[in-house]
Structure formats: structure tokens, C-alpha cells
Amino acid sequence: MSAAPARAPARAKRRPGSAAPAFYRLSRTLHAYLSAFAFLALIFFSVTGLTLNHPDWFAGRRPAEAVRTVRVPMDQIAAAQGAAEPERALAEAVGRLTPLAGAFSSGEILDGEALIRLEGPGGVSDVTVDLATGEAEAAVRRAGLVAMLNDLHKGKAAGAAWRTAIDVCAIVFLALSILGYVLFFSLRYRLKPSLILTAAGLAALAAVAALALA
């Protein structure tokens, strides 16, 4: 007699109307696309997090300072003094005569002399303008690559567009973390180890934080 054909294993029946499979598929799709979108940003903020945490690695690399002297025409001096923000207008006038690093940060006028500070990821400029003669001196310090990347990480004087980009990256990273954790619930055999590792990681982080604050 021929052996009876083996019976196929019974498949688990899905509950009618259950939205869980569709929800997990959507989570997996979103996680994949967000990972592709944020891949380089994750690398950038990870690497610059290390360089920010270890400034001693690059302690000997200080930017060189270049000092330049120019003369701003007196008609531009008069126009700047009549502007709503004289210090900013003076910085723009000097910037048209010699390259400066950074964007306008602060300034003041004391005893006929304007003291202006420009800052940005690309470097720092300190400008002094004699309002009586138009003579201006600009001390420019160009940032090195590591210092520039660190300032971009912090969003220091990087402008509204870059700060918005940091906000977007932060939201995407948060969404990636939440979606990745949601996906663990679709893998029942990995759920318990994942919860244990989460608890262990939280405990370790809390312990290190407690030591740092002690």
C-alpha cells in the first residue's frame, strides 16, 4: 500500500478585520525609506559627536589669523550710519572690500569706532572701523574642517536653513527609533530579548548619568 500523503502544517488563522499585519508592513516600509533618507545624516552626527566629545584629538590644530586693512569710502560710512542697523551695514561695506568669515553676530559703536563680530561655521571675523577716516581692520580666522563640522553639528551661527535641517533630522531619527522598536513586536520570538536589552540599556544609561551628576 502506498503511504498516505503528508498533511501540510496548519496555518495560523488570522483574526478577521485585524489591522496588525498592515500596520507592521507600513512601519517596515516607512523605516526602510527613512533609513535611506537619513543614512548620511546619521553618519555625520555620529562622527561629529565623537569629535565634539574628544576635542583633545585636534587640540594642536588652531586656525591661523589673517589681518587685513582696507579703507571704506566715506559716502558708504555715512550711508551705514544712517541705516537701521549701522554695525551690520558697516560689516557689509567692509565685506565688499575684503573677504570675511562668518555672518554678522554683534556690534557696537564707541567713541567714533565700530567694533563688529562675525561668526559662522566657516570661521570668525573681528572688524574695527574708524568712522572718522573709514579705515577698517579685519582679523579673520578661518575654521579648520573639524571645527567647521563641529559647529554644524551644534548649529552654531549656521543660519535658519541649517537649524531647520537639524530639526528635521532630529524628527526623522526619533521616528526611526520608534518604528524600529514597533517592528520588534512583529517578531514575537525576538520581543522578549529586545525588552530585556532595552531595560539593560536604560539601567546602564541611568547609572552612568548618576555617576556623572554625583
Residue pairs with C-beta under 8 A, 6 or more apart in sequence:
14 21
20 186
24 182
24 183
24 185
24 186
27 179
27 182
27 183
27 186
28 183
28 186
30 175
30 179
31 176
31 179
31 180
31 183
34 172
34 175
34 176
34 179
35 176
37 172
38 169
38 172
38 173
38 176
41 169
41 172
41 173
42 173
44 149
44 153
45 153
45 169
47 149
48 149
48 150
48 152
48 153
49 153
51 57
51 58
51 146
51 149
51 150
52 150
52 153
52 154
58 144
58 146
58 147
61 144
61 146
63 123
63 141
63 142
63 143
63 144
63 147
64 141
64 142
65 139
65 140
65 141
66 139
66 140
66 141
66 142
67 137
67 138
67 139
67 140
68 98
68 137
68 138
68 140
69 135
69 136
69 137
69 138
70 94
70 97
70 98
70 135
70 136
70 138
71 97
71 133
71 134
71 135
71 136
72 90
72 93
72 94
72 97
72 129
72 134
72 135
72 136
73 134
74 134
76 93
76 134
77 90
77 93
77 129
77 131
77 134
79 89
80 86
80 89
80 90
80 92
80 93
81 131
83 89
86 107
86 109
86 114
87 104
87 106
87 107
87 108
87 109
87 114
87 116
88 104
88 107
90 107
90 114
90 116
90 127
90 129
90 136
91 100
91 104
91 107
91 116
91 118
91 127
92 104
94 100
94 116
94 127
94 129
94 136
94 138
97 136
98 138
99 140
100 118
100 125
100 127
100 138
100 140
101 118
101 120
101 122
101 123
101 124
101 125
101 140
101 141
101 142
101 143
102 118
102 119
102 120
102 122
102 123
102 124
102 125
102 157
103 118
103 119
103 120
103 157
103 159
104 116
104 118
105 117
105 118
105 119
105 157
106 116
106 117
107 114
107 115
107 116
107 117
108 114
108 115
109 115
109 131
112 130
112 131
112 132
113 128
113 129
113 130
113 131
114 127
114 128
114 129
114 131
115 126
115 127
115 128
116 125
116 126
116 127
116 128
116 129
117 124
117 125
117 126
117 127
118 124
118 125
118 126
118 127
119 156
119 157
120 151
120 157
120 158
120 159
121 143
121 148
121 149
121 151
121 152
121 156
121 157
121 158
122 142
122 143
122 148
123 140
123 141
123 142
123 143
123 148
124 140
124 141
124 143
125 138
125 139
125 140
125 141
126 138
126 139
127 136
127 137
127 138
127 139
128 136
128 137
128 138
129 135
129 136
130 136
143 151
151 157
151 158
152 158
152 162
155 162
155 163
155 166
181 194
181 198
184 190
184 191
184 194
185 191
